[in-house]
């Protein structure tokens, strides 16, 4: 097949872009224009993505046809020529889709073919999640819409491109262990940079314009004290149901700090004592956080005073990172102090995701020598099941040279389960970059 045949889907998407521009949606028009240009990169993930765009485009054109003809009929105006033109546009869209789905086109898009569907999935999930947030939240949830009204779609497009790029790299096991802490740290940096700018007076950097303390314990304690405001609790719960305790190793804005502190010590130290605190220590802090919030509310303590208690709790957690995690080489804050970490571990059992170790494991120790959550040791490796503190971070999976440890999901092979998990985790990461601010 000759590349010139891509001119058909190229112009079909440019027509969609012009339709968006006519309706005043400049950001969406720019996205479609860029997407049409990506066709000529011959990247395999672009093909199914562009096909999906054309399917949606066909629905958009059909909806426009019905609306325009109905308006002209209601006004008693001629409509047959308009209907003919619109039908021609729909046929062009269908022809473009047929060209993209043809066997010859599949051979043309041969760059990165082994990870094409996974990358397309990350792109599509990110677009869908951010588009739903943009549509349903009653205020501009994306920074682009706040500073440049109408350009929210372009931010969504950029974050989706980022998701497929990062995810494509992380699909390779040798890259996963290196990239996960880096993109996690990037999210934390963006989160707190926006907080800092908001504190300096740039109110549009804050999600609602109101300041909320970025202390994980307040995800549960805050609604108890306020008697409302469940956004972060709902976000946390949905994420845990989708990805299990991966919230703690991929998405928590504070957890990235604990990870960075633990890595300063090199290899993790023996974590037997810490494992004993995994439930007891975090259970105690959960009781203190929620019970304290209820007591403060019952006593009628002013919100400003309650904020001081919350800030104090957060500072204690930072101290645990600096003085305990840094020395132990383990994430002491996340595994022995953070109440939401315990909630993620326990309620994450409702999610089908698991880490399992095969019966043919050689007990080489490469996996538990890298586990900073205290979830693996010789006994746990022998049993084939990590401890409750496992967060599905995947460091052990990347470390196993014998392919005996990996992600498990009902009905999927180990490789497919790992691919699906990374698609989901990276898409959530990209969505959080766009919307999970103070």
VOPA-716101 format. One record per residue (C-alpha): x, y, z; residue number from 1. Coordinates in Angstrom, 3 decimals. Example, Ala and Ser with C-alpha at 12.3 -4.5 7.8 and 13.67 -1.06 7.14 Angstrom:
<atoms>
ATOM          u          v          w   pos
ATOM     12.300     -4.500      7.800     1
ATOM     13.670     -1.060      7.140     2
</atoms>
This chain:
<atoms>
ATOM          u          v          w   pos
ATOM      0.000      0.000      0.000     1
ATOM      1.140      3.524     -0.822     2
ATOM      1.179      6.170      1.866     3
ATOM     -0.702      8.603     -0.414     4
ATOM     -3.932      6.707      0.370     5
ATOM     -3.728      8.130      3.880     6
ATOM     -4.803     11.409      2.320     7
ATOM     -8.413     10.162      2.595     8
ATOM     -8.451      9.755      6.410     9
ATOM     -6.246     12.855      6.643    10
ATOM     -8.862     15.034      4.973    11
ATOM    -11.711     13.286      6.796    12
ATOM    -10.194     14.327     10.126    13
ATOM     -9.485     17.827      8.871    14
ATOM    -13.183     18.097      8.006    15
ATOM    -13.988     17.120     11.590    16
ATOM    -11.537     19.772     12.757    17
ATOM    -13.238     22.408     10.622    18
ATOM    -16.621     21.370     12.048    19
ATOM    -15.272     21.792     15.586    20
ATOM    -13.788     25.173     14.666    21
ATOM    -17.105     26.315     13.180    22
ATOM    -18.761     25.472     16.494    23
ATOM    -16.165     27.555     18.346    24
ATOM    -14.252     24.625     19.913    25
ATOM    -10.733     25.768     19.037    26
ATOM     -8.999     23.250     21.292    27
ATOM    -10.790     20.257     19.777    28
ATOM    -10.101     21.558     16.267    29
ATOM     -6.389     21.795     17.080    30
ATOM     -6.408     18.229     18.474    31
ATOM     -7.999     16.822     15.333    32
ATOM     -5.579     18.723     13.119    33
ATOM     -2.593     17.312     15.019    34
ATOM     -4.134     13.828     14.986    35
ATOM     -4.466     13.980     11.209    36
ATOM     -0.763     14.781     10.962    37
ATOM      0.131     11.857     13.238    38
ATOM     -1.180      9.493     10.567    39
ATOM      2.040     10.022      8.616    40
ATOM      4.266      9.013     11.545    41
ATOM      3.327      5.369     10.799    42
ATOM      3.151      4.623     14.525    43
ATOM      1.025      1.522     15.000    44
ATOM     -0.956      2.928     17.949    45
ATOM     -2.149      5.836     15.785    46
ATOM     -4.122      3.525     13.495    47
ATOM     -6.699      2.194     16.025    48
ATOM     -6.829      5.620     17.683    49
ATOM     -7.578      7.388     14.400    50
ATOM    -10.143      4.703     13.557    51
ATOM    -11.922      5.400     16.843    52
ATOM    -11.895      9.126     16.052    53
ATOM    -13.525      8.448     12.695    54
ATOM    -16.190      6.243     14.299    55
ATOM    -17.063      9.080     16.680    56
ATOM    -16.841     11.449     13.730    57
ATOM    -19.455      9.443     11.841    58
ATOM    -21.820      9.805     14.797    59
ATOM    -21.104     13.562     14.963    60
ATOM    -21.879     13.998     11.262    61
ATOM    -25.068     11.915     11.524    62
ATOM    -26.217     13.979     14.511    63
ATOM    -25.455     17.196     12.619    64
ATOM    -27.411     15.901      9.606    65
ATOM    -30.502     15.179     11.695    66
ATOM    -30.343     18.512     13.530    67
ATOM    -29.757     20.663     10.439    68
ATOM    -32.447     18.953      8.387    69
ATOM    -34.910     19.221     11.285    70
ATOM    -34.221     22.953     11.606    71
ATOM    -34.702     23.563      7.888    72
ATOM    -37.902     21.516      7.826    73
ATOM    -39.244     23.437     10.837    74
ATOM    -38.503     26.734      9.052    75
ATOM    -39.996     25.526      5.764    76
ATOM    -36.639     25.831      3.961    77
ATOM    -35.205     23.484      1.283    78
ATOM    -33.209     20.693      2.843    79
ATOM    -32.563     18.034      0.169    80
ATOM    -29.264     19.514     -1.078    81
ATOM    -28.018     19.913      2.492    82
ATOM    -28.911     16.302      3.242    83
ATOM    -27.072     15.151      0.110    84
ATOM    -23.923     17.059      1.066    85
ATOM    -23.996     15.742      4.635    86
ATOM    -24.513     12.185      3.424    87
ATOM    -21.472     12.645      1.199    88
ATOM    -19.444     13.779      4.206    89
ATOM    -20.598     10.718      6.164    90
ATOM    -19.617      8.473      3.244    91
ATOM    -16.171     10.112      3.141    92
ATOM    -15.809      9.414      6.855    93
ATOM    -16.802      5.784      6.268    94
ATOM    -14.379      5.460      3.355    95
ATOM    -11.575      6.881      5.506    96
ATOM    -12.399      4.320      8.196    97
ATOM    -12.334      1.512      5.624    98
ATOM     -8.922      2.669      4.391    99
ATOM     -7.522      2.674      7.923   100
ATOM     -8.905     -0.772      8.753   101
ATOM     -7.693     -2.323      5.515   102
ATOM     -5.016     -4.988      5.629   103
ATOM     -2.611     -2.927      3.553   104
ATOM     -2.842     -0.063      6.021   105
ATOM     -1.961     -2.387      8.882   106
ATOM      1.319     -3.204      7.148   107
ATOM      1.984      0.501      6.632   108
ATOM      1.682      1.317     10.369   109
ATOM      4.592     -0.873     11.391   110
ATOM      6.413      1.243     14.003   111
ATOM      5.959     -0.055     17.534   112
ATOM      3.483     -2.687     16.396   113
ATOM      4.144     -4.987     19.373   114
ATOM      2.690     -2.443     21.838   115
ATOM      0.176     -0.709     19.567   116
ATOM     -3.091     -1.704     21.232   117
ATOM     -1.785     -1.102     24.726   118
ATOM     -0.608      2.393     23.811   119
ATOM     -3.865      3.124     22.037   120
ATOM     -5.672      1.931     25.159   121
ATOM     -3.726      4.324     27.389   122
ATOM     -4.484      7.182     25.019   123
ATOM     -8.191      6.328     24.834   124
ATOM     -8.649      5.809     28.592   125
ATOM     -6.968      9.120     29.356   126
ATOM     -9.125     10.949     26.823   127
ATOM    -12.291      9.323     28.156   128
ATOM    -11.533      9.953     31.837   129
ATOM    -10.535     13.586     31.420   130
ATOM    -13.379     14.279     28.979   131
ATOM    -15.898     12.915     31.518   132
ATOM    -14.374     15.053     34.263   133
ATOM    -14.447     18.129     32.016   134
ATOM    -18.047     17.507     31.034   135
ATOM    -19.544     16.673     34.427   136
ATOM    -17.657     18.929     36.849   137
ATOM    -19.572     22.224     37.162   138
ATOM    -16.427     24.390     37.084   139
ATOM    -13.385     24.390     34.731   140
ATOM    -11.465     21.393     36.021   141
ATOM     -8.561     21.699     33.551   142
ATOM     -5.943     24.411     33.805   143
ATOM     -6.096     25.112     30.067   144
ATOM     -9.798     25.969     30.333   145
ATOM     -9.057     28.291     33.244   146
ATOM     -6.290     30.267     31.575   147
ATOM     -7.263     29.813     27.906   148
ATOM    -11.020     29.088     27.707   149
ATOM    -11.847     26.548     25.035   150
ATOM     -8.438     24.850     25.017   151
ATOM     -9.260     22.083     27.505   152
ATOM     -9.414     19.486     24.757   153
ATOM     -5.854     20.321     23.788   154
ATOM     -4.679     19.674     27.352   155
ATOM     -6.525     16.355     27.292   156
ATOM     -4.845     15.508     23.988   157
ATOM     -1.398     16.397     25.348   158
ATOM     -1.854     14.322     28.514   159
ATOM     -3.085     11.392     26.418   160
ATOM     -0.024     11.597     24.170   161
ATOM      2.125     11.648     27.300   162
ATOM      0.296      8.577     28.665   163
ATOM      0.890      6.442     25.562   164
ATOM      4.534      7.513     25.408   165
ATOM      5.336      6.791     29.058   166
ATOM      3.234      3.639     29.050   167
ATOM      4.969      2.365     25.944   168
ATOM      8.287      2.657     27.748   169
ATOM      6.988      1.061     30.948   170
ATOM      5.638     -1.958     29.091   171
ATOM      9.233     -3.130     28.841   172
ATOM     10.030     -4.837     32.182   173
ATOM     13.532     -3.372     32.320   174
ATOM     12.083      0.150     32.195   175
ATOM      9.229     -0.279     34.660   176
ATOM     11.285     -0.211     37.853   177
ATOM     13.196      2.900     36.747   178
ATOM     10.311      4.914     35.322   179
ATOM      7.656      4.310     37.971   180
ATOM      9.327      6.387     40.722   181
ATOM     10.191      9.101     38.194   182
ATOM      6.679      9.652     36.858   183
ATOM      5.331      9.283     40.391   184
ATOM      7.740     11.982     41.526   185
ATOM      6.698     14.118     38.543   186
ATOM      3.076     13.933     39.657   187
ATOM      4.005     14.939     43.202   188
ATOM      6.138     17.812     41.882   189
ATOM      3.300     19.115     39.688   190
ATOM      0.816     18.719     42.539   191
ATOM      2.853     20.697     45.065   192
ATOM      4.071     23.234     42.513   193
ATOM      0.446     24.103     41.812   194
ATOM     -0.207     24.269     45.550   195
ATOM      2.721     26.650     45.974   196
ATOM      1.565     28.871     43.145   197
ATOM     -1.926     28.848     44.593   198
ATOM     -0.592     29.954     47.973   199
ATOM      1.250     32.789     46.228   200
ATOM     -2.046     34.137     44.958   201
ATOM     -2.708     32.245     41.716   202
ATOM     -6.125     30.989     42.825   203
ATOM     -6.885     29.335     39.502   204
ATOM     -4.125     26.813     40.254   205
ATOM     -6.306     25.344     43.021   206
ATOM     -9.024     22.886     42.102   207
ATOM    -11.910     24.787     43.702   208
ATOM    -10.190     28.011     44.705   209
ATOM    -10.304     26.823     48.326   210
ATOM     -7.281     25.427     50.143   211
ATOM     -7.313     21.884     51.521   212
ATOM     -4.390     20.362     53.394   213
ATOM     -2.513     17.778     51.277   214
ATOM     -2.353     15.186     54.080   215
ATOM     -3.526     11.687     53.041   216
ATOM     -5.124     10.998     56.433   217
ATOM     -7.534     13.866     55.778   218
ATOM     -9.044     11.955     52.866   219
ATOM    -10.943     10.032     55.555   220
ATOM    -10.795     12.496     58.458   221
ATOM    -11.819     15.601     56.484   222
ATOM    -15.367     14.474     55.604   223
ATOM    -15.885     13.292     59.202   224
ATOM    -15.016     16.753     60.537   225
ATOM    -16.844     18.716     57.822   226
ATOM    -19.833     16.418     57.513   227
ATOM    -19.405     16.577     53.734   228
ATOM    -16.880     17.125     50.961   229
ATOM    -16.401     13.566     49.737   230
ATOM    -14.593     14.254     46.451   231
ATOM    -11.176     12.919     47.492   232
ATOM    -12.727      9.977     49.361   233
ATOM    -14.734      9.004     46.279   234
ATOM    -11.671      9.437     44.049   235
ATOM     -9.600      7.284     46.407   236
ATOM    -12.295      4.576     46.616   237
ATOM    -12.856      4.352     42.871   238
ATOM     -9.114      4.188     42.226   239
ATOM     -8.654      1.392     44.782   240
ATOM    -11.502     -0.587     43.226   241
ATOM     -9.957     -0.189     39.765   242
ATOM     -6.282     -0.671     40.558   243
ATOM     -6.173     -2.059     44.101   244
ATOM     -3.509     -0.677     46.437   245
ATOM     -1.604      0.733     43.438   246
ATOM     -2.871      4.113     44.683   247
ATOM     -0.002      3.942     47.194   248
ATOM      2.754      3.164     44.685   249
ATOM      1.652      5.165     41.653   250
ATOM     -0.787      7.952     42.557   251
ATOM     -0.382      9.242     46.111   252
ATOM      1.092     12.751     46.123   253
ATOM      2.850     12.144     49.473   254
ATOM      3.992      8.571     48.872   255
ATOM      6.509      9.734     46.276   256
ATOM      8.347     11.568     49.082   257
ATOM      8.591      8.399     51.167   258
ATOM      9.849      6.501     48.136   259
ATOM     12.557      9.119     47.523   260
ATOM     13.650      9.048     51.188   261
ATOM     13.847      5.249     51.255   262
ATOM     16.031      5.158     48.151   263
ATOM     18.674      7.304     49.849   264
ATOM     19.617      4.278     51.939   265
ATOM     20.161      1.970     48.985   266
ATOM     18.888     -1.572     49.558   267
ATOM     16.105     -2.116     52.100   268
ATOM     17.147     -3.324     55.536   269
ATOM     15.552     -6.306     57.275   270
ATOM     11.914     -5.361     57.714   271
ATOM     10.581     -7.877     60.223   272
ATOM      9.767     -5.274     62.919   273
ATOM      8.139     -2.972     60.357   274
ATOM      5.862     -5.733     59.119   275
ATOM      4.511     -6.062     62.636   276
ATOM      3.477     -2.398     62.504   277
ATOM      1.845     -2.697     59.087   278
ATOM     -1.615     -3.276     60.562   279
ATOM     -1.204     -2.200     64.190   280
ATOM      0.637      1.063     63.501   281
ATOM     -1.562      2.208     60.651   282
ATOM     -4.701      0.988     62.373   283
ATOM     -3.833      3.180     65.348   284
ATOM     -3.234      6.258     63.197   285
ATOM     -6.513      5.594     61.350   286
ATOM     -8.388      5.529     64.657   287
ATOM     -6.590      8.673     65.804   288
ATOM     -7.290     10.541     62.549   289
ATOM    -10.979      9.631     62.195   290
ATOM    -11.715      9.599     65.918   291
ATOM     -9.906     12.879     66.413   292
ATOM    -11.853     14.494     63.568   293
ATOM    -15.146     13.338     65.075   294
ATOM    -14.143     14.592     68.529   295
ATOM    -13.120     18.003     67.167   296
ATOM    -16.437     18.295     65.352   297
ATOM    -18.411     17.241     68.440   298
ATOM    -16.610     19.845     70.546   299
ATOM    -17.316     22.560     67.990   300
ATOM    -13.645     23.286     67.384   301
ATOM    -13.199     25.972     64.674   302
ATOM    -11.997     24.810     61.275   303
ATOM     -8.815     26.913     61.562   304
ATOM     -7.865     25.057     64.751   305
ATOM     -8.668     21.688     63.168   306
ATOM     -6.371     22.596     60.287   307
ATOM     -3.518     22.964     62.776   308
ATOM     -4.143     19.432     64.061   309
ATOM     -4.167     18.133     60.498   310
ATOM     -0.955     19.976     59.674   311
ATOM      0.672     18.561     62.799   312
ATOM     -0.309     15.037     61.768   313
ATOM      1.197     15.633     58.336   314
ATOM      4.439     16.999     59.783   315
ATOM      4.805     13.923     61.976   316
ATOM      4.482     11.832     58.820   317
ATOM      7.193     13.853     57.093   318
ATOM      9.402     13.283     60.131   319
ATOM      8.855      9.533     59.824   320
ATOM     10.017      9.728     56.201   321
ATOM     13.128     11.760     56.967   322
ATOM     14.279      9.939     60.083   323
ATOM     12.953      6.385     59.629   324
ATOM     12.456      5.691     55.905   325
ATOM     15.797      7.270     54.993   326
ATOM     17.654      5.050     57.454   327
ATOM     15.759      1.813     56.876   328
ATOM     15.732      1.962     53.087   329
ATOM     12.041      1.088     53.394   330
ATOM      8.877      3.143     53.109   331
ATOM      8.157      3.335     56.823   332
ATOM      5.634      6.156     56.470   333
ATOM      3.567      4.234     53.915   334
ATOM      3.793      0.812     55.568   335
ATOM      3.644      1.675     59.296   336
ATOM      2.164      5.190     59.693   337
ATOM     -0.197      6.243     56.875   338
ATOM     -3.821      5.289     57.656   339
ATOM     -4.876      5.552     54.021   340
ATOM     -2.164      3.057     53.141   341
ATOM     -3.888      0.518     55.381   342
ATOM     -7.253      1.390     53.823   343
ATOM     -5.784      0.869     50.341   344
ATOM     -4.262     -2.482     51.313   345
ATOM     -7.441     -3.783     52.947   346
ATOM    -10.060     -2.482     50.509   347
ATOM     -7.710     -3.202     47.630   348
ATOM     -8.585     -6.855     48.218   349
ATOM    -11.893     -6.077     46.528   350
ATOM     -9.937     -5.435     43.350   351
ATOM     -8.992     -8.558     41.321   352
ATOM     -5.353     -7.523     40.915   353
ATOM     -2.746     -9.654     42.693   354
ATOM      1.000    -10.337     42.721   355
ATOM      1.826    -14.041     42.780   356
ATOM      5.061    -16.058     42.833   357
ATOM      5.375    -19.253     40.790   358
ATOM      6.096    -22.689     42.230   359
ATOM      9.360    -22.881     40.273   360
ATOM     10.838    -19.825     42.013   361
ATOM     14.569    -20.347     42.682   362
ATOM     14.487    -18.277     45.934   363
ATOM     17.314    -16.115     44.610   364
ATOM     16.119    -13.148     46.684   365
ATOM     16.229    -10.572     43.888   366
ATOM     12.607     -9.609     44.485   367
ATOM     12.577     -9.073     48.243   368
ATOM     15.943     -7.331     48.065   369
ATOM     14.153     -4.546     46.166   370
ATOM     10.796     -4.472     47.966   371
ATOM     10.497     -1.233     49.935   372
ATOM      7.007     -2.032     51.206   373
ATOM      8.105     -4.949     53.393   374
ATOM      5.831     -7.287     51.473   375
ATOM      8.413     -9.929     50.511   376
ATOM     10.972    -11.967     52.398   377
ATOM     12.166    -15.564     52.171   378
ATOM      9.094    -16.915     53.950   379
ATOM      6.681    -14.934     51.800   380
ATOM      8.477    -15.959     48.612   381
ATOM      8.196    -19.576     49.678   382
ATOM      4.441    -19.169     50.237   383
ATOM      4.100    -17.458     46.859   384
ATOM      2.003    -14.582     48.241   385
ATOM      3.251    -11.107     49.283   386
ATOM      2.230     -9.602     52.614   387
ATOM     -0.737     -7.263     53.066   388
ATOM      1.536     -4.223     52.591   389
ATOM      2.056     -5.054     48.892   390
ATOM      1.036     -2.119     46.679   391
ATOM      1.463     -3.743     43.240   392
ATOM      4.406     -1.445     42.533   393
ATOM      5.938     -4.076     40.235   394
ATOM      9.575     -3.624     41.289   395
ATOM      9.741     -7.336     42.150   396
ATOM      8.244     -8.287     38.773   397
ATOM     10.925     -6.367     36.902   398
ATOM     13.651     -7.827     39.126   399
ATOM     12.795    -11.507     38.543   400
ATOM     15.141    -12.976     35.945   401
ATOM     13.222    -16.284     35.941   402
ATOM      9.769    -14.877     35.145   403
ATOM      8.317    -16.477     38.272   404
ATOM      6.671    -13.438     39.811   405
ATOM      4.065    -11.311     38.149   406
ATOM      0.656     -9.685     38.065   407
ATOM     -2.436    -11.864     38.108   408
ATOM     -5.924    -11.043     36.866   409
ATOM     -8.724    -13.616     36.447   410
ATOM     -8.821    -15.055     32.959   411
ATOM     -5.577    -13.464     31.729   412
ATOM     -2.056    -14.764     31.288   413
ATOM      0.716    -13.178     33.331   414
ATOM      1.965    -11.086     30.391   415
ATOM     -1.498     -9.855     29.486   416
ATOM     -2.312     -9.099     33.122   417
ATOM      0.836     -7.006     33.438   418
ATOM      0.071     -5.156     30.215   419
ATOM     -3.487     -4.391     31.294   420
ATOM     -2.321     -3.237     34.727   421
ATOM      0.221     -0.822     33.239   422
ATOM     -2.379      0.505     30.777   423
ATOM     -4.723      1.227     33.692   424
ATOM     -2.079      2.608     36.066   425
ATOM     -0.496      4.926     33.480   426
ATOM     -3.879      6.211     32.284   427
ATOM     -4.860      6.991     35.892   428
ATOM     -1.505      8.715     36.411   429
ATOM     -2.086     10.942     33.364   430
ATOM     -5.638     11.746     34.516   431
ATOM     -4.361     12.665     37.975   432
ATOM     -1.819     14.993     36.416   433
ATOM     -4.742     16.811     34.853   434
ATOM     -7.249     16.973     37.708   435
ATOM     -5.906     15.831     41.101   436
ATOM     -4.950     19.170     42.570   437
ATOM     -5.630     20.846     45.880   438
</atoms>
